[in-house]
Amino acid sequence: MAKKSSKDYFGLGYVVSVILAIIPVTSWLLGAFTRIKEGKLVAGILRLIFGFNIVWIIDLVLMILQGRILRVLNM
């Protein structure tokens, strides 16, 4: 099985990123910090406000399948 490289959560490994995505609080915070780190301040703030509900479930699925979090807003 080929090793997947991590694209989100500060360059952590795939397994560590998936584990962090499973935990709602860490997924919520790391998702917001990742977006802010990319220079997307508005998207990071919106993740802090709305990232604890359906966004968490979508992030979890995308992290498992693609190794990336959801990117809806690019500002």
C-alpha positions in Angstrom: 0.0 0.0 0.0 1.4 3.4 -1.0 2.0 5.9 1.7 -0.2 9.0 1.4 1.4 12.4 2.0 -0.4 14.8 4.3 -1.5 18.1 2.7 -3.2 19.6 5.7 -2.8 19.9 9.4 0.7 21.4 9.4 2.3 18.7 7.3 1.7 15.9 9.9 1.5 12.3 8.6 -1.6 10.9 7.2 -2.4 8.6 10.2 -1.9 11.5 12.7 -4.0 13.8 10.6 -6.9 11.3 10.4 -6.7 10.8 14.2 -6.8 14.5 14.8 -9.7 14.9 12.3 -11.7 12.2 14.3 -11.6 14.3 17.5 -14.1 17.1 16.9 -12.3 19.9 18.9 -9.0 19.3 17.3 -10.5 19.1 13.8 -12.4 22.4 14.5 -9.3 24.3 15.7 -6.8 22.8 13.3 -9.1 23.4 10.4 -9.4 27.1 11.3 -5.7 27.4 12.0 -4.8 25.7 8.7 -7.0 28.2 6.7 -5.6 31.2 8.6 -2.0 29.8 7.9 -2.9 29.7 4.2 -3.7 33.5 4.4 -7.4 32.9 4.2 -8.5 34.9 7.3 -12.2 35.1 6.5 -12.4 31.3 5.8 -10.5 30.7 9.1 -13.0 32.8 11.1 -16.0 31.1 9.4 -14.5 27.7 10.3 -14.3 28.8 13.9 -17.9 29.9 13.8 -19.4 27.0 11.7 -16.7 24.3 11.8 -18.1 22.3 14.6 -21.2 20.8 12.9 -21.6 19.4 9.4 -18.2 20.8 8.3 -16.5 18.4 10.8 -18.2 15.4 9.2 -17.2 16.5 5.7 -13.7 17.3 6.9 -13.4 13.8 8.4 -14.5 12.1 5.2 -12.3 14.2 3.0 -9.3 13.7 5.3 -9.7 10.0 5.1 -10.3 9.9 1.3 -8.1 12.7 0.1 -5.9 13.9 3.0 -7.3 17.4 2.7 -9.9 19.5 4.5 -12.9 21.1 2.8 -12.2 24.4 1.0 -15.5 26.2 0.2 -14.5 29.9 0.6 -11.2 31.0 -0.9 -10.9 34.5 0.7 
